[in-house]
Amino acid sequence: MDNTWANRDLPVLDAMVKYLDDAVGAMYPELRDIAELTGLEVNEVGKAALALESDHLIELGKSAGGPGTWHVSGVSGDARRLVGQWPTAEQFVDEVAQRLQAAADEEPDPERRSRLRELATSAGDVARNVFVDVTSAVITRQMGG
């Protein structure tokens, strides 16, 4: 079976998030709108929408017509994180570590500079450890462990 995430589902999700953000609640995109934005066929966008809905990433309104008339009425916070609109916990910790390192680089007092660098290193290590733990848990769960 093909991995549809990168070629179909993620671009569709990204277009949905952007559309809803730009519309600011004024209107809900129909899947034909998303197809036009992504360059994908409406039926492919419909398949992606069903997959995204099954993972609770979007709220999908289905009508009696084909998938072109279905509409997206909302997206989850996880959807926003997946497309990079909101930071993940790891990205947030990484940004804190980078800012601590930048502060250390500009600190004239050697003792404070050393403590800031230590904090930056610790924050970066935490981000990597959390990422490894989460990734391992997901892989284990998907493999039935």
Secondary structure, DSSP 8 states (H G I E B T S, - for coil): ----IIIIIHHHHHHHHHHHHHHTTS---BHHHHHHHHT--HHHHHHHHHHHHHTTSEEEE--SS-GGG-EEEEE-HHHHHHTTSS--HHHHHHHHHHHHHHHHHH--SHHHHHHHHHHHHHHHHHHHHHHHHHHHHHHHHHTT-
